[in-house]
């Protein structure tokens, strides 16, 4: 029985039971059956890996502004993906702060910097970008923490990938893209201090229906509401 092969998107013929050469921590060399995410011939990301990565970023509600960076990552261009993500993040900070002529960590410092007097509980200087209400100690800690995180990110990954050509592994590129997605979500108002949001029990279903322009959605809402009321009556619940 012959060996089983598969072809990547570029048409490379690859043995399914591919053996790769490895080196142990003791400096010994050996062959091991390889579980790989890229075609060992041309380096293109394999379809199964593409689906897993795209599904992951869809599940975490990756900001739509990073769709081009995600496409580059799926196309096996991790360095270009990171550069695109960094440029998108920097542009978002410029748009929110109005500091169109600043760049890098100086941009972050000026956009998120603030001054607060603990003794008098007074905000002396408000930031150009406030990610929360800045009313509690937790709010202030989140603002300061995000500023420091972004300064470190711009000083490190941002400068490395914008000014250099750096070979990047898939795990590093995914981690950096995920981190940029986190920054953008926080900057767009998803403060960690707000927590989850749920519909209140006392909300008016009539008001919801009146503000639901799609007829199909209104029909679905009415159906699910009726089915839920029947289920609650059967279980003896009031809600």
N, C-alpha and C positions, 0 to 999 in steps of 0.2 A: 504494500500500500504506500503510495507516494506521500510526500510531505504536503501539508496543507498551507496554502498561502493566502494572503489578502493583498489588496491594492489600496494605497492611500489616494487622496484626491489628485495628486500629481501623476498617478499611474505607476508608482513604484511597487514592485513585487516583493513582498516581505513575508518571511517565514513566520508562521504563528508561534512556533516554539523557538523563538529567537533567543540565542544564548549570548550574553554580554560578559565581557571581561571585567572583573572587579578586583579591588585591592583591599585586603583586610588591614586592621589597625596595626598588625604586627609586620606589615610589609609583604605579606604573602599574596600571590595572585591566583585567582580561580575563576571558573566560568559558572554562571548562574542563570537560570531561566529568567528572562527579563520581562517585568511588567512595565510597559512604557507608555507614555502619553504622546510621544512624537514618533513620526516615521523615522526609523534608524538610518534610512538612506538619504532623505532630503530634509528632514527636520520639521516637516509640516505637522501641526497638531492634528491628532487623529479625531475622526468624527465623534466617537463616544466621549472623548475628553471635552470636545467643543460643546456637546449637549449638556454635560455635567456643569461646566463653568457658566454657561449662559443661564441654565436653570437656577443655579445658585444666586446669581446677581438679580434674576427676576424675583426670586423668593424674598430677597432682602429689600425689595423695592429700590433698587439702585436708581439714583436721580437720572432723569432723562437726558440731562446735559452731558452725562458721561457715556451716552450710547455710542458715539464715535470711538472713544477710547476702548470700550468693550469690544467693538467690532475689530479693532486693530489687534486686540489681545487674542480673539478667536482666530484671526488670520495669521497667527504665529509671528506677530511683530510686537513682542513685549516691551521693547525699549520705546518704540513709537507710541505704544499705548500709554506708558507712564508719562511720557512728555506731553501727550495730548491731555491727560488727566490733570497734570500740574498746571498747564496753561489754562484749562477750564476753571480750576480752583482759583488761580490768581486773577482771572478776569472777573469771577464772581465777587471777590473781595473788592476789586476796583469799582465795580458797578454799585455795590452796596455802600461803599465809603465815599465815593466821588473822588478818590485819589488816583486819577488816571495817569499821573506822571511818576508815580512811585512803583518800585519793584521789590521783589524778594522780601527778606525779613524786615526791612525798613517799612515796607507797605503794611505788613502785619502789625508791627509795633504801633504805627500811627493810627491804623484803623481800629484796633481793639484796645488801645491804651486808655486808662482812666485813672482818676485820683479820688481816693475815698478817705475821709477822716473818721476813724473808729470812735474817737473820744466824743465827737459831736454828732456822730451818726449822720454825716453830711456828705453828699456826693459833690466834690469840688469841681471835677471835670468829667463829663459824661463821654463815653466812647462814641466814635462815629458809627460803629456797629455794635449795638447792644444785643446780645443773644438771649437775654431774658429781662425781667423788670428791674434787676439790680436792687431789690428791696431787702433781701435777706442775706445772711452770711453765706448760705449755700449758693445763692445767685452770684454773689461777688466771687466766690471761690471758683465757680464754673467759668465765669468770664476770664479771670486771671489764668486759670488752668488751660483753657483753650488757646489763649494768646501765647502762652509758653510752648504748648504743643505745636502750634503752627510755626512759631519762630524756629523751633528745632527741625520741623519738617522742611521748611524753606532753606534753612542753612545746610541741611544734609541732603536728602533725596532730591529736592528741587534743584539745587545747584549742581549736584552730581550729574543728573540726567539732562539738564538743559545745556550744560557747557561741555559735556563729554559724551563719548560713545562707549557705553558700558554693556557688555554681554550680561543678560539677565535671565535667571531661571524662572520657570512658571510659578513656583511658590512665592518668590519675591514679588513678581509683578502682580499676582492676585492680592497679596497682602497690602501692597501700596495702593492699588486701585480701590480696595475695600476701605482703606484709611481715608483716601480722598472723598469717597462717598460719605463717610461719617462726618467729615469736616463740612461738606456742603449741606448735609441735612441739618446740622446744628446751626450753621449760618442762615439757613432758610427758615429758622424758627422752631425747629424740633428740639427745644431745650431739654436736657436731661432732668431738670428740676420740675418739669410739667407732668411727667409720668404719662400713663395711659389715659385715654379719654373714651368714655362710654356714654351711650344715650341715657339720659335720666329717665327714671320710671314714670315721672309725671308729664312727660312730653306729650303734646297733643298730636294724635294720629291724623286728625282733620287738618292741622297745620302742615304736617309732613306731606299729605296728599296734595294740598293746595300748592305746595312748593316743589312738586315733582312733575315737571313738564312732559315727560315721556309717558304716553298712554299705556304702553306695555309695562313699564315699571310700576305705574299706579295699579294696574291689574294684578301684577305679581305681589305687590305689597299687600293689597286687600286679601288676596288668596292666602298668603302666609300668615297674616294677622288673624284671619278667620280660623285657619287650621290650628294656630297656637291657642286661640281662645277655647276651642273644642278640647284640645289636649289638657289645658289647665283645668277646665271644668271636670274632666274625667278624673284628674289627679286630685281634685279638691282644692286647687290653688285659686287664689283671688286674682293673680296676675296672669 
